[in-house]
Amino acid sequence: MKKNEYVTFCKCGCGNGIVLKADNEDNDLSLQIVSDNFYFMQNKGKISLKEKIKCIWYIIVGKEYCYFDILIDKDELQEFKEFVAKL
């Protein structure tokens, strides 16, 4: 892991995670949501009609659609806090 980035993955083993990159010269922060596509590929890469309709409905009513959650333990949370404090 580089000094100006923070990477963490869900502790359940699903392969979902986040990558935070800070560009100190431009004061920019990049947030990437990453996935190994495990759940997506379980259905041969196709999202079910029910899931598509649910996503569309959330957009129509102005709600946020949650693709996945990321679980982190206390030690990882402390590392995240220290990274953010450096920004």
PyMOL CGO cylinders between C-alpha atoms (Angstrom):
from pymol import cmd
from pymol.cgo import CYLINDER

trace = [
    CYLINDER, 0.00, 0.00, 0.00, 1.31, 3.42, -0.96, 0.3, 1, 1, 1, 1, 1, 1,
    CYLINDER, 1.31, 3.42, -0.96, 1.68, 6.27, 1.51, 0.3, 1, 1, 1, 1, 1, 1,
    CYLINDER, 1.68, 6.27, 1.51, -1.05, 8.34, -0.15, 0.3, 1, 1, 1, 1, 1, 1,
    CYLINDER, -1.05, 8.34, -0.15, -3.65, 5.57, -0.49, 0.3, 1, 1, 1, 1, 1, 1,
    CYLINDER, -3.65, 5.57, -0.49, -5.77, 3.40, 1.75, 0.3, 1, 1, 1, 1, 1, 1,
    CYLINDER, -5.77, 3.40, 1.75, -7.16, 0.06, 0.58, 0.3, 1, 1, 1, 1, 1, 1,
    CYLINDER, -7.16, 0.06, 0.58, -9.53, -2.22, 2.49, 0.3, 1, 1, 1, 1, 1, 1,
    CYLINDER, -9.53, -2.22, 2.49, -11.64, -5.22, 1.63, 0.3, 1, 1, 1, 1, 1, 1,
    CYLINDER, -11.64, -5.22, 1.63, -14.68, -6.72, 3.35, 0.3, 1, 1, 1, 1, 1, 1,
    CYLINDER, -14.68, -6.72, 3.35, -13.77, -9.16, 6.11, 0.3, 1, 1, 1, 1, 1, 1,
    CYLINDER, -13.77, -9.16, 6.11, -16.43, -11.69, 4.99, 0.3, 1, 1, 1, 1, 1, 1,
    CYLINDER, -16.43, -11.69, 4.99, -14.30, -12.69, 1.99, 0.3, 1, 1, 1, 1, 1, 1,
    CYLINDER, -14.30, -12.69, 1.99, -16.67, -11.51, -0.76, 0.3, 1, 1, 1, 1, 1, 1,
    CYLINDER, -16.67, -11.51, -0.76, -13.91, -9.46, -2.41, 0.3, 1, 1, 1, 1, 1, 1,
    CYLINDER, -13.91, -9.46, -2.41, -15.68, -6.08, -2.22, 0.3, 1, 1, 1, 1, 1, 1,
    CYLINDER, -15.68, -6.08, -2.22, -13.61, -3.14, -1.08, 0.3, 1, 1, 1, 1, 1, 1,
    CYLINDER, -13.61, -3.14, -1.08, -12.71, 0.51, -1.27, 0.3, 1, 1, 1, 1, 1, 1,
    CYLINDER, -12.71, 0.51, -1.27, -9.62, 2.36, -2.41, 0.3, 1, 1, 1, 1, 1, 1,
    CYLINDER, -9.62, 2.36, -2.41, -8.98, 5.92, -1.23, 0.3, 1, 1, 1, 1, 1, 1,
    CYLINDER, -8.98, 5.92, -1.23, -6.23, 7.87, -2.98, 0.3, 1, 1, 1, 1, 1, 1,
    CYLINDER, -6.23, 7.87, -2.98, -5.13, 11.33, -1.89, 0.3, 1, 1, 1, 1, 1, 1,
    CYLINDER, -5.13, 11.33, -1.89, -3.31, 13.68, -4.25, 0.3, 1, 1, 1, 1, 1, 1,
    CYLINDER, -3.31, 13.68, -4.25, -1.59, 16.13, -1.94, 0.3, 1, 1, 1, 1, 1, 1,
    CYLINDER, -1.59, 16.13, -1.94, -0.45, 18.43, -4.74, 0.3, 1, 1, 1, 1, 1, 1,
    CYLINDER, -0.45, 18.43, -4.74, -3.96, 19.11, -6.05, 0.3, 1, 1, 1, 1, 1, 1,
    CYLINDER, -3.96, 19.11, -6.05, -5.80, 18.38, -2.77, 0.3, 1, 1, 1, 1, 1, 1,
    CYLINDER, -5.80, 18.38, -2.77, -7.90, 15.76, -4.58, 0.3, 1, 1, 1, 1, 1, 1,
    CYLINDER, -7.90, 15.76, -4.58, -9.35, 12.62, -3.03, 0.3, 1, 1, 1, 1, 1, 1,
    CYLINDER, -9.35, 12.62, -3.03, -10.34, 9.66, -5.17, 0.3, 1, 1, 1, 1, 1, 1,
    CYLINDER, -10.34, 9.66, -5.17, -12.74, 7.00, -3.86, 0.3, 1, 1, 1, 1, 1, 1,
    CYLINDER, -12.74, 7.00, -3.86, -13.01, 3.75, -5.80, 0.3, 1, 1, 1, 1, 1, 1,
    CYLINDER, -13.01, 3.75, -5.80, -15.48, 1.00, -5.01, 0.3, 1, 1, 1, 1, 1, 1,
    CYLINDER, -15.48, 1.00, -5.01, -14.02, -2.30, -6.14, 0.3, 1, 1, 1, 1, 1, 1,
    CYLINDER, -14.02, -2.30, -6.14, -15.47, -5.79, -6.44, 0.3, 1, 1, 1, 1, 1, 1,
    CYLINDER, -15.47, -5.79, -6.44, -14.22, -9.13, -7.64, 0.3, 1, 1, 1, 1, 1, 1,
    CYLINDER, -14.22, -9.13, -7.64, -17.66, -9.66, -9.26, 0.3, 1, 1, 1, 1, 1, 1,
    CYLINDER, -17.66, -9.66, -9.26, -18.23, -12.90, -7.33, 0.3, 1, 1, 1, 1, 1, 1,
    CYLINDER, -18.23, -12.90, -7.33, -21.95, -12.31, -6.83, 0.3, 1, 1, 1, 1, 1, 1,
    CYLINDER, -21.95, -12.31, -6.83, -22.41, -10.85, -10.32, 0.3, 1, 1, 1, 1, 1, 1,
    CYLINDER, -22.41, -10.85, -10.32, -20.79, -13.87, -11.97, 0.3, 1, 1, 1, 1, 1, 1,
    CYLINDER, -20.79, -13.87, -11.97, -22.87, -16.35, -9.94, 0.3, 1, 1, 1, 1, 1, 1,
    CYLINDER, -22.87, -16.35, -9.94, -25.71, -15.60, -12.35, 0.3, 1, 1, 1, 1, 1, 1,
    CYLINDER, -25.71, -15.60, -12.35, -23.47, -15.77, -15.47, 0.3, 1, 1, 1, 1, 1, 1,
    CYLINDER, -23.47, -15.77, -15.47, -23.04, -12.00, -15.42, 0.3, 1, 1, 1, 1, 1, 1,
    CYLINDER, -23.04, -12.00, -15.42, -26.75, -11.23, -15.65, 0.3, 1, 1, 1, 1, 1, 1,
    CYLINDER, -26.75, -11.23, -15.65, -28.67, -9.21, -13.12, 0.3, 1, 1, 1, 1, 1, 1,
    CYLINDER, -28.67, -9.21, -13.12, -32.13, -10.58, -12.41, 0.3, 1, 1, 1, 1, 1, 1,
    CYLINDER, -32.13, -10.58, -12.41, -35.17, -8.66, -13.64, 0.3, 1, 1, 1, 1, 1, 1,
    CYLINDER, -35.17, -8.66, -13.64, -36.27, -8.18, -10.01, 0.3, 1, 1, 1, 1, 1, 1,
    CYLINDER, -36.27, -8.18, -10.01, -32.90, -6.61, -9.12, 0.3, 1, 1, 1, 1, 1, 1,
    CYLINDER, -32.90, -6.61, -9.12, -32.98, -4.34, -12.19, 0.3, 1, 1, 1, 1, 1, 1,
    CYLINDER, -32.98, -4.34, -12.19, -36.49, -3.11, -11.33, 0.3, 1, 1, 1, 1, 1, 1,
    CYLINDER, -36.49, -3.11, -11.33, -35.43, -2.51, -7.72, 0.3, 1, 1, 1, 1, 1, 1,
    CYLINDER, -35.43, -2.51, -7.72, -32.45, -0.44, -8.86, 0.3, 1, 1, 1, 1, 1, 1,
    CYLINDER, -32.45, -0.44, -8.86, -34.58, 1.58, -11.30, 0.3, 1, 1, 1, 1, 1, 1,
    CYLINDER, -34.58, 1.58, -11.30, -37.21, 2.19, -8.61, 0.3, 1, 1, 1, 1, 1, 1,
    CYLINDER, -37.21, 2.19, -8.61, -34.59, 3.56, -6.22, 0.3, 1, 1, 1, 1, 1, 1,
    CYLINDER, -34.59, 3.56, -6.22, -33.43, 5.97, -8.92, 0.3, 1, 1, 1, 1, 1, 1,
    CYLINDER, -33.43, 5.97, -8.92, -37.00, 7.09, -9.69, 0.3, 1, 1, 1, 1, 1, 1,
    CYLINDER, -37.00, 7.09, -9.69, -37.85, 7.85, -6.06, 0.3, 1, 1, 1, 1, 1, 1,
    CYLINDER, -37.85, 7.85, -6.06, -34.49, 9.53, -5.42, 0.3, 1, 1, 1, 1, 1, 1,
    CYLINDER, -34.49, 9.53, -5.42, -33.08, 6.97, -2.99, 0.3, 1, 1, 1, 1, 1, 1,
    CYLINDER, -33.08, 6.97, -2.99, -29.57, 5.56, -2.92, 0.3, 1, 1, 1, 1, 1, 1,
    CYLINDER, -29.57, 5.56, -2.92, -29.18, 1.97, -4.05, 0.3, 1, 1, 1, 1, 1, 1,
    CYLINDER, -29.18, 1.97, -4.05, -26.71, -0.08, -2.02, 0.3, 1, 1, 1, 1, 1, 1,
    CYLINDER, -26.71, -0.08, -2.02, -24.72, -2.52, -4.14, 0.3, 1, 1, 1, 1, 1, 1,
    CYLINDER, -24.72, -2.52, -4.14, -22.80, -3.98, -1.21, 0.3, 1, 1, 1, 1, 1, 1,
    CYLINDER, -22.80, -3.98, -1.21, -21.63, -3.32, 2.35, 0.3, 1, 1, 1, 1, 1, 1,
    CYLINDER, -21.63, -3.32, 2.35, -18.05, -3.50, 3.57, 0.3, 1, 1, 1, 1, 1, 1,
    CYLINDER, -18.05, -3.50, 3.57, -17.31, -4.91, 7.02, 0.3, 1, 1, 1, 1, 1, 1,
    CYLINDER, -17.31, -4.91, 7.02, -14.11, -3.78, 8.72, 0.3, 1, 1, 1, 1, 1, 1,
    CYLINDER, -14.11, -3.78, 8.72, -12.78, -4.70, 12.13, 0.3, 1, 1, 1, 1, 1, 1,
    CYLINDER, -12.78, -4.70, 12.13, -11.63, -2.30, 14.87, 0.3, 1, 1, 1, 1, 1, 1,
    CYLINDER, -11.63, -2.30, 14.87, -7.94, -2.43, 13.90, 0.3, 1, 1, 1, 1, 1, 1,
    CYLINDER, -7.94, -2.43, 13.90, -8.74, -1.62, 10.28, 0.3, 1, 1, 1, 1, 1, 1,
    CYLINDER, -8.74, -1.62, 10.28, -11.03, 1.20, 11.40, 0.3, 1, 1, 1, 1, 1, 1,
    CYLINDER, -11.03, 1.20, 11.40, -8.17, 2.70, 13.41, 0.3, 1, 1, 1, 1, 1, 1,
    CYLINDER, -8.17, 2.70, 13.41, -5.88, 2.54, 10.37, 0.3, 1, 1, 1, 1, 1, 1,
    CYLINDER, -5.88, 2.54, 10.37, -8.60, 4.28, 8.31, 0.3, 1, 1, 1, 1, 1, 1,
    CYLINDER, -8.60, 4.28, 8.31, -8.95, 7.03, 10.92, 0.3, 1, 1, 1, 1, 1, 1,
    CYLINDER, -8.95, 7.03, 10.92, -5.18, 7.60, 10.91, 0.3, 1, 1, 1, 1, 1, 1,
    CYLINDER, -5.18, 7.60, 10.91, -5.15, 7.80, 7.10, 0.3, 1, 1, 1, 1, 1, 1,
    CYLINDER, -5.15, 7.80, 7.10, -7.97, 10.35, 7.07, 0.3, 1, 1, 1, 1, 1, 1,
    CYLINDER, -7.97, 10.35, 7.07, -6.31, 12.39, 9.82, 0.3, 1, 1, 1, 1, 1, 1,
    CYLINDER, -6.31, 12.39, 9.82, -3.21, 12.76, 7.61, 0.3, 1, 1, 1, 1, 1, 1,
    CYLINDER, -3.21, 12.76, 7.61, -5.25, 14.38, 4.83, 0.3, 1, 1, 1, 1, 1, 1,
]
cmd.load_cgo(trace, "trace")
